[in-house]
């Protein structure tokens, strides 16, 4: 691991220096805080390291609200034996990365598989649905192109659909990581219908933590907890006020969809019509 220098309490980093600044000017400006033992890396590069004889000089400098030279505002900061604070932080991050890489190398032969959480599973399923929808759309376009031109479009790469692997709990090699837990089967309820206006399949699924979500063309909307059934000249539709959107619904699906919403606790305004008197 790279060595990270410790704090040099008798030196400061000074940035923003005019290139015309001289040693004499630096000693005159900063000498009032304490005796300067040495000045290094100065001026032509726009910065310098000032090395004092006493720590108290550095303490005074670091609390100064503003120091200027030739009208330019200078940046005065603590240093770590010839390294500015910015470079020091970079060295710290590099050292941490080396330490992480070392630990990973030491444990690469050990098998620690973390159980997939409900949130991770839900995210994975959404990504799988999106990948599948994209692949199907590309395949449809390729078939249309081939039917129109009599040959396939070689620029469309749809031979392989992205595969998202599911993490499966396994037995750990160490007691400290606990025991594997076998995930239960997903028992969430769902309802599927085809939207009349667009002809796309809509799947409404119960959410893990209450409410529900609907997925259309591989995209899953946020959780909603209430809906409103309405009707106009274009047909029947559902309003999702919480999502500021709506979906058209086949008339035959209204009653079973309302029953589905009731079963999972989604509030709605649909009521069964009263039976016709005989």
N, C-alpha and C positions, 0 to 999 in steps of 0.2 A: 504494500500500500504506500502511495506517495506520502512523503512527510509534509505535514501541514505546520507552517511556522507558528510559534506562539506570539503573543502580543509583545511588541517592543514599546515599553512605557516611556522611553526617553526620546522617541522620534515621532515625527508627523509627516503625513503626505500632503503636499500643497499642489493643487491642480489649477488650471486656468491662468498660468503665468504668461505674461508678455514675453515674446522671444528676445526682446531687447533687455530683459532684466539681468542685472549683474549680481555677482556674489556680494558686493558691497551694499547694494540696495536691499538684498534679502536679509543681510545681517543687520542693517539699519532698521528695517521694518519689523523683523521678528526678534531682534536682540533685546528689545525692551521686556520681553517675557522671560528671558533667561539666557545664559551663555550658550552660544552655538558651537559645538565641537566640530561639526563637519557638514558640508552640503554636497549632495550627490545627485546625479542624473538630472541636471538642472536645465532650465530655460529653453534650449533649442527644441526640446521635445514637449514644452509646455507644462512641465511639472518638475517637482524636485522633492527630495527627502531631506528634511532638516533633522540633524541629530544633536540633541541638547545634552548638557552635562547633568541636568537635574530633571526629575520627573515632574516637579511642580510647574515648570515652564510649559510642558505639554498639557497639563491639567488646565492651566489658564487659557491656553490657545483654543482648546476644544469647546469652551463655553462662550467664546467670543461670538456675538451674533453676526458680525459682518467684518471682513477684512478685504481691502482693495489695494491694488497696485496699478499705477498709471490709469486709474479709472475703471479697471477690470475687477469684477468680483472674483475673489479666490475661493477655492474649495479646500478647506482644511479638514483632514480626517486622521483618525488613528491609523497606525501602520503596524505591520507584523514582520519586523526585520527585513525591510526593503521591499515589501509587497503591499500595494494599496488594498483598502477594504474590499473594493470590487473584485480584484484578482484573488484576494484571500477567500471570498465567498465561493468563487469559481473553483478554487483548489479544494475547499471543503466538500463541495458537491461531487467533484471527481473522486475524492477519497471515499465518500460514502458509496458511490457507484462501484468502486473497486471492492469495497468491503461486502456489498451485496452480491457481486459476482463471485467472490471467493466463497461465501456461504452457500450460494447456489451450486457451485462446483463440488463442495464438500458433501452436499445432500442429493446430488443428481441421481444416485442409484437407489434412493429411498422412495417408496411409493406412498404419497399422502394425497388422497383424492377427496376433495371437499364435496359434501352433499349439495345437490342443486336445490336452491330455495324456491319457494313458490313464485317469488317475483322474477327470479332468473328463468324459471321455466316459462312463465308468461311472456317474458321478453324473447326467449328463444322461439316460442311458437309464433309470435308476431313476425320475427325475422324470417322464419321458414315460410310463412304464408306470403310475405312480400317477395321473397326469392322465387317461390313457385309461380306467383302471378307474373313476375317479370319474365321468367323463362317461357311461360305459356304465351305471353304477348309476342315475344321475339319469334317463337316458333310459328305463330299465326301469320306474322308479317312475312316470314321466310316462305311459307306455303303459298301466300298470295302472290309474292314475287315470282315464284317458280311457275305458278299457274298462268301468270300474265306473260312472262318472258320465255317460258319453256326451258329454263335452266335455273339452278339454285343461285342465290346471292351469296358469294363466298365471303363477303365482308361481314355477314351476321354470324357471330360465334355463339351458337346455342346448343352445341353438342353436349356440354356438361352443365348441369345446374349446380350452383353452390351447395355444398353439403355442410350443415351445421351439426356438429357432434353433440350429443347429450352426455353430460357427465353422469356416470353411474357410481353410486356409493360402493366402495370395496373395503375389505378389511385393512385397517391401518397397521403399519409396522411398529408403531409406538403407542403405548398406553396414554401418553400425554395428549394425543389427538382424539381420544375417545373412541367409541364404537360406531361402526357403520349403521345407518338407519335406512331400511328399505322404504322407498317412497310409496305412498298409497296411490291407488288408481284415481285419476282425475274424474270426479263425479259431478262436475258443474253442469247445469242444464244449459241447453242452447236451442235456438229456433232459427230455421233457415227459410227464406223465401226469395223470389225473384222480383226485383223492383220493376214495375210496368213501364215507367218512363224511360229508363236507360237499358233495361234488359240485363242488368247485372245481378249476381247472386249476393244477397246480404245475409250474414250470420250474426245473430245477437246471442251473446254468451254471458252467463252469470259471472261476475267478478269474484276474485278471491276474498276481498274485504268488503263486500256489500255493493249493491248497485249492479250495473251491467255495462257491457261495451259492445259496439257492433263493428264488424269488419266488412269492408267492401273493396274489391279489387286488390286484396292483399294489405290494405291499410286499416289499422285499428284505431278507432276514435277513443277519446278519454272516457272515463266512467261517468254514467248518468244515473240518476235516482228517480226520475219522474218523466212521464211523457204525456202528450195530449193528442188524442185522435180527432181529426177534423176531416171535412169533406168540402170540395168546391166543384166548379165546372169541369176541372181536369181529373177528378176522381178522389179516392181516399188517400190520406197521407198521415204521417206521424210527425208532430213537432217535438224537437228536443231543445227546449228553451235553454237548458244549461250549456248546450254545445252550440247554440245559435245556428241550427241547421234543421233540415227536415228530410223525410224519405217518403216516396209514394209507395203504397201498399195495395196488393190485390184485395178486392172487396172480400173474397172468400177467406182471406187470412186474418181479417180483423178480429173475429171472435176467438179463434185459437191463440192468436198473438196476445190478446188481452188476458186470456186465461194463463198464458205463460208468464206475462208480467206480474200477475197476481201471485203466482206460485213462488216467484223469487223476490217478492217484496217491492216491486217497482210501482209507484203510484201512477194512476191513469184515470181518465174520465169516461171510459167506455162502460156502458151498462147494457145488459141483455134486454131486448125489447119484450114487452109484456105479451104473453100468449094470446092469440086471436080467439075471441069467444066462439064456441061452436053454435 
